[in-house]
Amino acid sequence: MKIKSLLLLSFVVFLSACTSHQKKILIYANSNIQVDESKKNITVTDGNTQVEKELNFTGSDPVVLNISGPQGHYTLEAREDGFWLANLKKDTIVGSLQHTGNTAHNRITQEELNHRLDSLNQLVKGTNVSAQAKNYFIAPSKIEKISDNTNVKVFGPFTSIPNDFDAGSVSEIYKFYNLTEVTTIIQKLTEMSKYKYEKGDEKK
């Protein structure tokens, strides 16, 4: 009886160890994402739309994805637990952790605008990018670990963060853009930065 209890306890401990390891991989592509039963063999075709698919894995072993697509055959590897983003698109994607709060801004200041422009210009060049800063520059056919947590929410290219999104439902929120999308944003902000507010404008 004691042996059976020990075996049952060992089995429970083994299951707990397995389920404690989690990897989530969010895939971005320009077309339909075809995944086989193992979730490790992935096929994409050429296209012009924003498509995404999230894959969940348990276990401590690295996850190796075998990719077949317009850019050929290659592998992507997620070695550690956490949330990963795999870019199978034709365009580089860039993004960062979003700091949410209840404070509303009716108008962005010139200082904030210049800071935002500087950050975006560095981001599209891939400079000042690091996991510690929680910003990312992911080239086509590459994969990056975004967070140690798997309970995160990522808003992809051409998708805005809804005003009513419950930030408390997840541990972290990220926003990603196509590189060409950010270039357009930079152009608009640059035009805005040319306008100088005169005293009394804030009352209009």
C-alpha positions in Angstrom: 0.0 0.0 0.0 2.9 2.3 0.9 4.6 1.5 -2.4 1.4 2.4 -4.3 1.2 5.7 -2.4 4.8 6.5 -3.2 4.3 5.7 -6.9 1.2 7.9 -7.0 3.0 10.7 -5.3 5.9 10.4 -7.8 3.5 10.4 -10.7 1.8 13.6 -9.4 5.1 15.3 -8.9 6.2 14.3 -12.4 3.0 15.7 -13.9 3.4 19.0 -11.9 6.9 19.4 -13.2 5.8 18.9 -16.8 2.8 21.2 -16.6 4.9 23.9 -14.9 6.9 24.4 -18.1 4.9 26.5 -20.7 5.8 28.0 -24.0 3.5 30.1 -26.1 4.5 31.0 -29.6 2.6 33.7 -31.5 3.1 33.4 -35.3 2.7 36.4 -37.7 2.4 35.7 -41.4 1.1 37.2 -44.6 -1.2 34.3 -45.5 -3.0 31.3 -44.0 -0.9 29.4 -41.4 -1.1 25.7 -41.8 0.0 23.6 -38.8 0.2 19.8 -38.5 -0.9 17.7 -35.5 2.5 18.1 -33.8 2.2 21.9 -34.1 5.8 21.9 -35.1 5.6 21.7 -38.9 4.3 25.0 -40.3 3.5 26.0 -43.9 2.8 29.5 -45.1 2.3 30.9 -48.6 2.8 34.4 -50.1 0.1 37.0 -49.4 -0.6 40.5 -48.3 -2.8 40.1 -45.2 -2.1 40.1 -41.5 -2.6 36.6 -40.1 -1.7 35.3 -36.7 -1.8 32.0 -34.8 -0.9 31.1 -31.3 0.6 27.7 -30.4 0.9 26.3 -26.8 3.5 23.8 -25.6 4.3 22.2 -22.3 7.6 20.5 -21.2 11.1 21.7 -20.6 12.5 20.7 -24.0 13.2 23.3 -26.6 10.5 23.7 -29.3 11.8 23.5 -32.8 9.4 24.8 -35.6 10.0 23.6 -39.1 8.9 26.3 -41.5 8.1 26.0 -45.2 7.3 29.2 -47.1 8.2 31.7 -49.8 11.5 32.3 -48.1 12.4 28.6 -48.2 12.7 25.9 -45.5 14.2 26.8 -42.1 13.8 26.1 -38.4 13.0 28.4 -35.5 13.7 27.4 -31.9 12.2 28.5 -28.6 14.6 27.2 -25.9 13.1 28.7 -22.7 9.7 28.9 -21.1 7.7 32.1 -21.8 6.0 34.0 -24.6 7.7 34.0 -28.1 6.9 35.8 -31.3 7.8 34.2 -34.6 7.9 36.5 -37.7 7.0 34.7 -40.9 6.1 37.9 -42.7 7.9 39.6 -45.5 8.3 42.8 -43.4 10.3 43.3 -40.2 8.1 43.9 -37.2 8.9 46.2 -34.3 7.2 46.8 -30.9 7.4 47.3 -27.2 5.8 46.9 -23.8 2.9 49.3 -23.3 2.5 51.2 -20.1 -1.2 51.5 -19.4 -2.8 53.8 -16.9 -5.9 55.9 -16.1 -4.3 59.3 -16.9 -5.8 60.8 -20.1 -3.9 63.2 -22.3 -6.0 65.7 -24.2 -3.0 67.0 -26.0 0.6 65.7 -26.4 3.3 68.2 -25.4 6.1 69.1 -27.7 8.6 67.4 -25.4 6.5 64.1 -25.4 6.2 64.3 -29.2 9.9 64.7 -29.7 10.6 61.8 -27.3 8.2 59.6 -29.1 9.8 60.5 -32.5 13.2 59.8 -31.2 12.1 56.4 -29.8 10.4 55.4 -33.0 13.4 56.4 -35.2 15.7 54.3 -33.0 13.3 51.4 -33.1 13.0 51.3 -36.9 16.8 51.3 -37.2 17.1 48.5 -34.6 19.2 50.7 -32.3 18.7 50.9 -28.5 16.7 47.6 -28.7 17.0 45.1 -25.9 15.0 42.6 -23.9 15.7 44.7 -20.8 14.1 47.8 -22.4 11.2 45.5 -23.5 11.4 46.7 -27.1 11.9 44.4 -30.1 13.1 44.4 -33.7 12.2 41.1 -35.3 13.4 40.5 -38.9 11.6 38.1 -41.3 12.2 34.4 -40.5 13.3 35.2 -36.9 11.8 34.4 -33.5 12.3 36.4 -30.3 11.3 35.8 -26.7 9.0 38.6 -25.5 8.4 37.7 -21.9 9.0 35.2 -19.2 5.2 35.2 -18.7 2.8 33.4 -20.9 -0.3 35.4 -19.7 0.5 38.4 -22.0 -1.6 40.2 -24.7 0.0 41.2 -27.9 -1.7 43.6 -30.4 -0.3 43.1 -33.9 0.1 45.3 -36.9 -2.9 47.3 -38.0 -4.7 46.6 -34.7 -5.2 49.3 -32.1 -5.5 48.6 -28.4 -9.2 49.1 -27.5 -9.9 51.8 -25.0 -12.1 49.4 -23.0 -9.5 46.6 -22.9 -9.1 45.2 -19.4 -5.4 45.6 -18.7 -5.8 43.8 -15.4 -6.7 40.6 -17.2 -3.1 40.0 -18.3 0.3 40.5 -16.8 1.8 42.6 -19.8 0.5 44.3 -22.9 2.6 44.7 -26.1 2.0 46.5 -29.4 3.7 45.5 -32.6 3.9 47.2 -36.0 5.1 46.4 -39.5 8.2 48.4 -40.2 6.5 50.2 -43.1 3.6 51.0 -40.7 5.9 52.7 -38.3 7.5 54.7 -41.1 4.1 56.2 -41.9 3.6 57.1 -38.2 7.0 58.8 -38.0 6.1 60.9 -41.1 2.8 62.0 -39.4 4.4 62.8 -36.1 7.2 64.7 -37.9 4.6 66.9 -39.5 2.9 67.5 -36.1 6.3 68.5 -34.6 6.6 71.3 -37.1 3.6 73.1 -35.6 4.5 75.4 -32.7 1.7 76.2 -30.2 1.3 79.8 -29.5 0.2 81.1 -26.1 -3.6 80.9 -25.9 -4.0 78.0 -28.3 -4.7 75.6 -25.5 -8.0 77.5 -24.9 -9.3 76.9 -28.5 
